[in-house]
Amino acid sequence: MNIAFLNGSYLPLEEARISPLDRGFLFGDGIYEVVPSYGGKMVGFAPHIQRMNDGLDAIGIKFDWSESDWGDLCNQLIKKNGSGNLGIYLHVTRGADSKRFHGFSENITPTVFAFAFEIAPAPVADKTLAKKFKVSSSKDLRWDRCQIKSTSLLGNVLHFQQGQDQGNDETLLFNADNQLTEASSCNAYIVKDSVVITPPLDNQLLPGITRQILLDILRNDGSIKVEERPVSMHEVKNADEVWITSSSKEIGAVVEIDGLPVGNGEVGDIWLAAQTLYSAAKHNY
């Protein structure tokens, strides 16, 4: 049985109910996070909560839980759901109003929902075991505030499905200047001449927690050079390696884009080095 949390109560997930007038249901008016945990130990908990608070501030939802409050909730969900390999989904909406109206009403109580779900074991630094990702590419047709981790994900969903419909795992996105932004559910990188290069943070892409942790680990180690700068799609298609990152994938090695191989079409040596460093240090965040 999956035990969830809704507005102060723990209950079976199938019994969780919200009002049809909840603004999260009507407008996607909310913020969410997904925190991975392995054997009861979370990865990147503090930066995930900081990003959630930043998102709530950005859209004007007043919610005063502390990092400790969120930690208690996450640990309770891990305990109640078996302490295996779990993703902890956290979700705050503006709440249920008395009518459907675009403007924000005053004095409505935010809805807080969370649940745990099983995830795959943590990726390991082994080329023979690494998943080889194949992706599509597409012009980025989402809104201009992609730095906010909003529950309104239709643009991302449609781009992700575009890749799925083409038999691929993801969709890399590029802007009107033919520059890489991110993927539909991941941050994106290229490797050229042993340098890891990723687009700088702005309104076009999410400040991914795995991205934050990975870049910090690489810079602290110093053995792999990192650059944050605009990346053209010409560079993407001529890269030695291409990666995508997310909390569940960690560092995903992309071996094919639009049916064409990346580099030699195999998982690369820089990926192996980076995943080795990430696996060793990720629980420090």
C-alpha positions in Angstrom: 0.0 0.0 0.0 1.3 3.4 -1.0 0.9 5.9 1.9 0.6 9.6 0.8 0.3 12.9 2.6 -2.5 15.4 2.0 -3.1 18.6 4.0 -1.8 17.3 7.3 -2.9 13.6 7.1 -1.2 10.4 6.0 -3.5 8.1 4.1 -3.5 5.5 1.3 -2.8 7.2 -2.0 -6.0 5.9 -3.5 -8.0 7.6 -0.9 -6.4 11.1 -1.4 -8.9 13.6 -2.7 -8.8 17.3 -3.6 -11.5 19.8 -4.5 -12.2 20.2 -8.2 -11.9 23.9 -7.5 -8.3 23.5 -6.4 -6.3 26.0 -8.5 -3.7 23.3 -9.1 -6.3 21.2 -10.8 -7.9 24.1 -12.7 -4.8 26.2 -13.7 -1.7 24.2 -12.9 -1.2 26.9 -10.2 1.5 25.3 -8.1 5.1 24.2 -7.5 6.5 20.7 -7.2 9.7 18.8 -6.5 10.9 15.2 -6.7 13.6 14.1 -4.3 15.3 10.8 -5.0 16.2 8.5 -2.1 18.2 5.2 -2.0 17.9 3.0 1.1 16.3 5.8 3.1 19.0 8.4 2.2 17.9 11.4 0.1 20.0 13.0 -2.6 20.1 16.8 -2.8 17.3 17.4 -0.2 18.4 20.9 0.8 18.8 22.3 -2.7 15.4 20.7 -3.7 13.7 22.5 -0.9 15.4 25.8 -1.6 14.3 25.5 -5.3 10.7 24.8 -4.1 10.8 27.9 -1.9 12.1 29.9 -4.7 9.3 28.7 -7.0 6.6 29.4 -4.4 8.0 33.0 -4.0 8.2 33.4 -7.8 4.4 32.7 -8.2 3.3 34.4 -4.9 2.2 31.4 -2.9 2.7 32.1 0.8 3.7 28.9 2.6 5.9 28.9 5.7 7.2 25.4 6.1 10.8 25.1 7.2 13.4 22.8 5.7 13.0 20.8 8.9 9.2 20.5 8.3 9.8 19.2 4.8 12.5 16.8 6.1 10.1 15.3 8.6 7.5 14.8 5.9 10.0 13.1 3.5 11.4 10.9 6.2 7.9 9.8 7.3 7.0 8.9 3.7 10.2 6.9 3.3 9.5 5.1 6.6 5.9 4.4 5.7 6.7 3.2 2.2 9.5 0.7 2.8 12.7 2.7 2.6 13.8 1.2 -0.7 14.6 3.2 -3.8 12.0 5.9 -3.7 11.2 9.2 -5.4 9.5 11.6 -3.0 7.0 13.8 -4.8 6.2 17.2 -3.1 3.5 19.4 -4.4 2.0 22.8 -3.2 -0.8 24.5 -5.0 -2.4 27.9 -4.2 -5.4 25.9 -2.8 -9.1 25.5 -3.4 -11.2 28.6 -4.1 -14.9 29.1 -4.0 -15.1 29.8 -7.8 -13.1 29.5 -10.9 -11.4 32.8 -11.5 -8.1 33.7 -13.1 -7.1 36.2 -10.4 -5.7 35.1 -7.0 -8.2 35.2 -4.2 -7.1 36.2 -0.7 -7.0 34.0 2.3 -7.2 30.6 0.7 -5.1 27.8 2.2 -2.5 26.1 0.0 -2.9 22.5 -0.8 0.0 20.3 0.3 0.3 16.8 -1.3 3.1 14.3 -1.3 3.7 10.7 -2.0 6.5 8.2 -2.6 7.0 6.0 -5.6 9.4 3.3 -6.5 12.4 4.3 -8.7 15.2 2.3 -10.3 18.4 1.6 -8.4 20.9 4.4 -8.6 22.9 4.4 -11.9 26.5 3.1 -11.6 29.7 4.2 -13.3 29.9 1.2 -15.7 29.7 1.6 -19.5 28.4 -1.9 -19.9 25.4 -1.2 -17.6 24.7 2.4 -18.6 21.4 3.1 -20.4 22.0 4.5 -23.9 19.6 7.3 -24.5 18.3 8.1 -28.0 16.6 11.5 -28.4 14.8 13.7 -30.8 15.3 17.4 -31.3 12.7 20.2 -31.6 12.3 23.9 -31.4 11.4 24.8 -27.9 7.7 25.8 -27.9 7.2 26.2 -24.1 6.6 29.4 -22.1 9.2 31.9 -21.2 9.5 31.1 -17.5 11.0 27.6 -17.6 13.1 28.4 -14.5 10.0 27.9 -12.4 9.2 24.3 -11.6 5.5 24.7 -12.1 2.9 21.9 -12.0 1.7 23.2 -15.3 3.8 20.9 -17.5 1.7 20.6 -20.7 4.5 22.1 -22.9 7.0 19.7 -21.5 4.6 16.8 -21.7 4.0 17.4 -25.4 7.7 17.7 -26.2 8.4 14.5 -24.3 5.6 12.7 -26.1 7.1 14.0 -29.4 10.2 12.0 -28.7 8.3 9.0 -27.5 6.2 9.0 -30.7 9.5 8.9 -32.7 10.7 5.9 -30.7 13.1 7.9 -28.6 13.7 8.5 -24.9 13.7 12.3 -24.8 13.5 15.5 -26.8 16.4 18.1 -26.9 15.1 21.6 -27.3 16.5 24.6 -29.1 15.5 28.3 -29.1 14.9 30.7 -31.9 18.6 31.3 -32.2 19.2 27.6 -32.7 20.8 27.3 -29.3 20.3 24.4 -27.0 18.1 25.1 -24.0 17.4 21.8 -22.2 15.4 18.6 -22.8 11.7 18.2 -22.0 12.4 16.7 -18.6 16.2 17.1 -18.2 19.1 19.5 -18.4 21.5 19.0 -21.3 25.2 19.1 -21.9 27.8 18.4 -24.6 31.3 17.2 -24.3 33.9 18.5 -26.8 37.7 17.9 -26.5 37.1 16.6 -22.9 35.3 19.8 -21.8 31.8 19.6 -20.4 29.7 22.5 -21.7 26.1 23.3 -20.7 23.8 26.3 -21.3 23.9 29.0 -18.6 20.9 29.4 -16.3 18.2 31.8 -17.4 14.5 31.8 -18.0 14.8 29.2 -20.8 15.7 26.3 -18.5 15.2 24.8 -15.1 17.9 25.1 -12.5 18.2 21.4 -12.1 19.4 20.0 -8.8 21.4 17.2 -10.4 22.9 19.9 -12.7 23.8 22.0 -9.6 25.4 19.0 -7.8 27.2 17.7 -10.9 28.8 21.0 -11.8 29.8 21.6 -8.2 31.4 18.1 -7.9 33.3 18.5 -11.2 34.6 21.9 -10.3 35.7 20.8 -6.8 37.5 17.8 -8.3 39.1 19.8 -11.1 40.0 16.9 -13.4 37.3 17.7 -15.9 36.9 21.3 -17.2 33.4 22.8 -17.1 32.0 25.7 -19.1 28.6 27.4 -18.9 27.8 29.2 -22.1 25.4 29.2 -25.0 25.6 26.0 -27.1 24.6 25.9 -30.7 22.8 22.9 -32.2 25.7 22.7 -34.7 27.9 22.0 -31.6 25.4 19.5 -30.3 25.4 17.5 -33.5 29.2 17.6 -33.7 29.9 16.8 -30.0 32.0 14.0 -28.7 29.4 13.2 -26.1 26.0 14.5 -25.2 24.4 14.1 -21.7 21.1 14.7 -20.0 20.6 14.9 -16.3 17.7 14.6 -13.9 17.2 13.4 -10.3 16.2 9.9 -11.5 18.6 9.5 -14.4 21.6 11.2 -12.7 23.9 11.5 -15.8 22.4 10.0 -18.9 24.6 9.3 -21.9 22.9 10.2 -25.2 24.2 8.0 -28.1 21.8 9.1 -30.9 20.1 12.3 -31.9 17.4 12.3 -34.6 18.7 8.9 -35.8 22.3 10.0 -36.1 25.1 8.8 -33.7 26.7 11.1 -31.1 30.4 10.7 -31.5 31.1 7.0 -32.1 27.6 6.1 -30.9 28.8 4.6 -27.6 28.9 5.8 -24.0 31.9 8.0 -23.6 35.0 8.1 -21.3 34.2 11.5 -19.9 30.7 10.2 -18.9 32.4 7.4 -17.1 34.7 9.8 -15.2 31.8 12.2 -14.3 29.4 9.5 -13.2 32.2 8.0 -11.0 32.7 11.3 -9.3 29.0 11.9 -9.0 28.2 8.5 -7.5 30.9 9.0 -4.9 29.9 12.5 -3.7 26.1 12.9 -4.4 25.1 12.1 -0.8 27.1 15.1 0.4 24.3 17.5 -0.9 
